[in-house]
Amino acid sequence: MGKTVVFFPEGAFGPTNNCVGIGEVLRRRGHRVVFVVEESFAGTLEERGFEERLMRLAPPPEEPEKPGQFWKDFIRDTAPVFRKSTFEQLGEFIAPTWQALLDGARYVDERLVEIFDELQPDAIVEDNVCCFPAILASGRPWVRIVSCNPLELKDPELPPPYGGLPMDDRSEWDAYREEYRRVIAAMQADFSEFCVGRGAPPLPEGEMIHASDWLNLYLYPREVDYPRSCRSGRPGTTSSRAFAPRTPIGSGRPSSPMRMGR
């Protein structure tokens, strides 16, 4: 008997297409696949033969919007920041970006609860960079896909994410990590408290999202990935202390991030 799998990608074509590829395989195998998408994407997945459930990450605008319009406008408005140093970008781009993402997660959480209660999915698959507490609070198996930035999968021998710092010069790595922690500390703590209030576990220190207890998919092929120091020792997988999940619910076994090559 087929299962119901809900996909919840970030509101952009990259993560959505990641999920479409997996969803098409599941559908061919007889499973019901439902996409949770922003209203601006309405009909996009239906054209591919999938069910849709619509949501919003912010109040509706006065004028109709195109898919991903919020982030198109955000990048346009913050583009001048990229002429500044990496460290200046932390406060003027990275922090506002995180704040916009977290605000969206807060706004949509009740709607996600409604969707999951209606669909009663057997699994939820997300490709996002911040936590959506309704996923964890649902108590259902869930999968985290990592596709935004390969440095989301932390490694002590690699530069910190978001900074564009070089591999062959570590002189600013520690300073950048420290400044990043300082810049996001208050919003991270506040969002972690929100997650707990909505029925999810607290966030790991310095993180905006949890690793899944069930399955973590890492989409960067080894051929184009960074040379990593942390390996699981099993073909097709990559592990990292920072990405290691908590003890899996009911399994008694740890789950490793799985690499899906293309």
N, C-alpha and C positions, 0 to 999 in steps of 0.2 A: 504494500500500500504506500502511495506517495506521501511525502512529508511536505509541510509548509515551511518555506524558507523566506525570511524577510531580509532584503538588502537595504541598507541605509547608508548611501555614499554621501560624501560632502557635495554641496551644490555646485559642482564644476564637472566639465566633461571628462577630465582625466580619471578621477576616482569612479565616476559613473560608468565609464567604459570598462574599467577593471572589473566591476561587479557584473556588468552585462555579459562579459565573456564566461565567467563562472556560472552565472544564472542560466545561460543558454545550454550549458552542459547539463545542469540539474534538470532543466525542463525536458530535455531530450530523454532523460532517464525517468520521466514520469512524475516529477515533483512539481508542486505548486510554488511559483516564484512571484513574490510581490515586492515592488520597489516603493520605498518611502522617499518622496522627492518634494522639493520646493514647488510651490504653485507656478512659478515661472517656467518649470520644466513640464507642466501638465501636457500629456499626450505624447511626449517624447519617447517614453518607454512603452506606452500602449502601441505605438507604431511598430515596435519590435515584438509585439505579442505578449507583453507582460502586463500583469495587473499593476495598478498604481494606487497609492494612498497619498494624499496631498497634505502638506504642512507648510508652516511659515516659520522663519527664524526672527521675524520682526513684524511690527504692524504693517498692514498693506499700504502701499503708496497711493497717492491720488491718481496717478497715471499708470496704465498697464506697463509692466516691466518685461524685459527680455531675459532669457535664461542666464543666470550668473551676473545680472546687472549690478547687484550690490557690490560685488568684488571688482567688477570693471571700474565702477565709479571710485571705489576705495583706492585702487592702484593708481588711477589718474590723479587723485587728490594728494596721494603721498609720494608720487614720483620724484619730486624735488629732494626728498630725503636721501635718495640713493646717490646724490652727489656728495654726501657727507661721509665721514669715516664710519667704519663698522661699529665702533663703540657708540657714536652718536645715534646710529640707526636703532640701537637697542631701545632707547627711550622714545624716539620719534617715529619708529615704524613697528618694531617687534611688539612693544607694549600695547600700542593701539590695536594692532592686529589681534593679539591674544584677547584684548578686552572685547572686541567685536565678536569674536568666536564664542567667548564665554557668555556674553549677553544673549547670543542666539540660542545657546544651549539652555539657558534659564527660560527663555521665552517659550521654547517649543516643548518643554518636558511634559507638560500635562497632555498635550496633543499626542505625543508618543505613547503615553500610558493608554490613552483611548485606542490608538491603533493596535497596540499589542494585545489589549484586552479583547478587541474585536476579532483579530486574526488568530489568536492562540498559536503562535508559530512554534515549530519544533526547534528552530534555530534562528538567530539574528546575526547578520553579517554586516559589519560597518567598516567603512574606509574614511576615517575622520582623524583629526589631530587633537581634539579635546573630548573629554568625557561627556556622554549624554546619560545622566543617572538612570533614566527609565529603562535603559537596556539592562544594566546590572540589577536594578531593583525588581525586574520582571522574574528573576530566578531561572530564566531559560538559558540553555547553552548559547554562547555567543562567540563570534570570531572577530578578531581584530586584524584588519589588513593595514600594512604600513607601506605607503607608496608616495607620500608627499616629499620626503627628504631621507636619503639613505642614512644620514647621521642621526635620525630619530632612534635608530638602533645603536645605542651607546657602546663605545669601545674606548678604553683608556688610552689606546695607542693611536686614536684618531682625533682630529680637531673637533671642537664643540659644534653643534648644529647652528645654522642661521648666520654664522659669522663670516664665511668665505675665507677663513684663515688657511694658510698653506700647510701641506703635509710635512714639508722639509724645514719648517721653522716653527718651533714650539714656544718661542719667546713670549707670545701673547695668549697662549691657550688658557693658562690658569687665571690670568687677569680678566679675560673675557668671560670665563665660566663664573667667576666671582661677581662681576658686574651684572651678568644675566640673572643670577640668583637674586641679587639685590633689587633689580628692576621689577621682577615678577613676583617677589615674595608676598607682598600684601594681597595682590589679586589671586595668587595661587592658594593662599590660606583661606581667603574668603570663598573661593569657588569650591575648595575641598569641604568647607563647612556646609555649603549649599548641597553638595553631593550627598553628604551624610544625612542631611535633613530630608532628602528625597529618597532615602532608602538604599543608597549605594555606599560602598566602603570609602573611607578617606583616601585621598590621592596619595601616591608615593611622594616623598619629599622631592620638591623641585620639578614635579611632573604635572601635566595637565590631563593625562589619560592613564587608565590602568592597562596593564597587560591582561590578556584573557586567561582564565583558568582552563580553557578548553582548547583553543587553537589560535595561533598567531601566524599570519601569512606575511612573508617579506618578499616583495615583488621584484627586487633588483637582481638581474642576472649576475652571476659571479664575474663574468667577463668585463662588466662595466662598473662593478662595485669597488669600494675601497678595499685595500688589503687588510683584512681583519685579523686581530690577534686572538679573538674568542671564537672557537669552533666547537661544535657539539661532538665531533668525531663520527657522525653518521652522514652518509651521502645525502645531499639535498637539504641539509639543515644548517642553520647558523644559530649560535646561542650567545647570549651576553648577560652578564650579571644584572645590568639595569633593565633588561627586557625579560628577565626570568619571571614567570608567573608565580602567584602564590600557590599553595597546595591545592591541586585541582579538586573540585567538589565531587566527592563520591568515587574518585578513580584510584586514589592511592599512588598515582604516578605523576611525575612532573611532565608538563608539556613543553616542547621546545618550539621556538619559532621555526617555521618551515619555509624554505626558499622555493619560490615558484619561478623557475627560469622561463624565458620566452624563446 
